[in-house]
Amino acid sequence: MTSAHIPWRQLAPFVIMSVAIGTIVQSGLAYISLYAVDSLGVAEAVAAMLVAITPAVGLLAAPVGGYLSDRFGSVPVLLVISFCVIPLVYLLGKAPSAAILAILLIAIGMVSSVRMPTSESYITGKTPPRRRATLLGIYFFAGTEASGLLTPVMGNLIDRFGFPFSFTTASVTMAAVVVVCSIFLWRDRA
């Protein structure tokens, strides 16, 4: 790609969907230890270890995500994992036991870890070389700062309405973002 032109019609919905999924998931996972203690009666020491599950899964899932993205394309992979994470976040609020919660966290860790190399390779592949670092910087900034802003909102929802309602709200919000962005992505592909 020699032009300095950035294909925003392709990049914008992809980046918005990826950032929204990552941000919403991270804002919910910030309270997973509290959820395990308050709702499932897990011991505090065990609940503190739950936050290590999703990043640990990334050791295996991130390379798989890169492979899947190379084989099937970034857009189909992001769409599949985005639609998969919606019910996983919803089910967090319905987990009847710590074992089920751990299984959900493993699945969410897989999805989150597949999302990252898929998104980064798509952004670098669609962006001119002289703009890649800038666009990746925007992508990382958006994900980090949006998560920082959304986490207290999620905490407020949890305090006011409880965990099940908050995880349901998060999953419905993700569903809306994914549906809208996927319409733009598929329309642009056609």
C-alpha positions, -999 to 999 in steps of 0.1 A, spaced: 0 0 0 18 31 -12 -9 57 -8 -13 76 24 -51 70 21 -67 53 51 -98 32 41 -120 45 70 -151 27 56 -134 -6 63 -114 3 93 -138 23 114 -165 -4 120 -138 -30 125 -119 -9 151 -151 2 168 -163 -33 172 -130 -46 184 -125 -18 209 -161 -21 221 -159 -58 227 -125 -55 245 -137 -26 266 -170 -40 277 -154 -74 285 -126 -58 305 -150 -36 324 -170 -66 335 -140 -87 343 -127 -60 366 -154 -71 391 -152 -109 387 -135 -115 420 -161 -94 438 -188 -113 419 -173 -147 429 -172 -137 466 -205 -119 469 -227 -141 446 -210 -175 446 -195 -176 481 -160 -182 468 -132 -176 493 -114 -143 488 -80 -160 482 -95 -182 455 -115 -153 440 -84 -132 436 -69 -159 415 -98 -159 391 -85 -127 374 -55 -147 362 -76 -171 341 -83 -149 311 -47 -137 305 -33 -172 311 -55 -186 284 -40 -160 260 -7 -179 260 -23 -205 238 -53 -186 223 -34 -156 209 -12 -177 185 -44 -196 175 -61 -163 168 -33 -152 146 -34 -185 127 -72 -183 123 -70 -147 111 -43 -157 85 -64 -186 73 -99 -172 73 -94 -135 73 -97 -109 101 -133 -98 94 -149 -133 96 -128 -142 127 -137 -110 145 -174 -114 137 -175 -150 149 -157 -142 182 -178 -110 187 -210 -130 184 -196 -157 207 -186 -133 235 -221 -118 238 -237 -149 254 -205 -156 274 -208 -122 292 -245 -127 297 -239 -161 313 -214 -146 337 -243 -132 356 -260 -165 357 -231 -187 367 -244 -211 394 -209 -221 407 -173 -212 407 -165 -241 384 -190 -228 357 -176 -193 363 -140 -206 356 -152 -223 324 -168 -191 312 -136 -171 321 -116 -196 300 -139 -192 271 -138 -154 274 -101 -155 277 -99 -175 244 -122 -150 226 -103 -120 240 -70 -134 230 -81 -143 195 -95 -108 191 -62 -90 197 -39 -104 169 -68 -105 146 -75 -68 151 -39 -57 150 -31 -76 118 -62 -62 101 -53 -26 111 -17 -30 99 -29 -47 67 -54 -19 58 -32 10 69 -5 26 48 30 20 63 35 57 71 3 57 92 4 23 109 20 34 142 -4 63 145 -35 42 139 -23 14 162 -17 41 188 -52 53 184 -65 17 186 -46 10 218 -55 44 233 -92 39 226 -92 5 242 -73 14 273 -90 48 279 -125 36 271 -121 7 295 -109 31 321 -140 52 317 -164 23 314 -152 3 344 -167 28 370 -199 28 350 -201 -9 352 -193 -7 390 -222 18 394 -246 -6 376 -235 -35 398 -240 -14 429 -274 -2 419 -289 -32 401 -267 -62 408 -244 -85 388 -270 -103 366 -285 -71 354 -251 -55 347 -238 -85 328 -270 -86 308 -267 -49 300 -231 -54 289 -241 -82 266 -270 -63 251 -247 -33 245 -222 -56 228 -249 -72 207 -260 -37 195 -225 -26 186 -217 -59 169 -248 -60 148 -244 -24 136 -207 -27 129 -211 -61 111 -238 -46 88 -212 -20 77 -184 -46 74 -205 -70 53 -219 -42 32 -184 -29 25 -172 -64 16 -200 -68 -10 
